Amino acid sequence: MAAFWRRDLSEHDDEYVWADGVHPKIRLGQAHSCFLVLLGGRLDGSKELIEIEEGLRECAESTGRLYSRVAPGVTA
């Protein structure tokens, strides 16, 4: 898992990236907890998980943390 977090994303050929919140059927501690994910659509048509983090849905701070690791300077 540590290798996933340290991998170099600079050579990725993602054509588009989208963010989503995945809500498990179990509670993660807070009522609005979810897994925030960034997915990339590659030029060859495949999709790839870029980032995943536990956070709060509809929360700019949680989303900002997610973006900051992948694209420093991008804000929610």
Secondary structure, 3 states (H helix, E strand, C coil): CHHHHHCCCCCCCEEEEEEEEECCCCCCCCCCEEEEEEEEEECCCCEEEEEEEEEECCCHHHHHHHHHHHCCCCCC
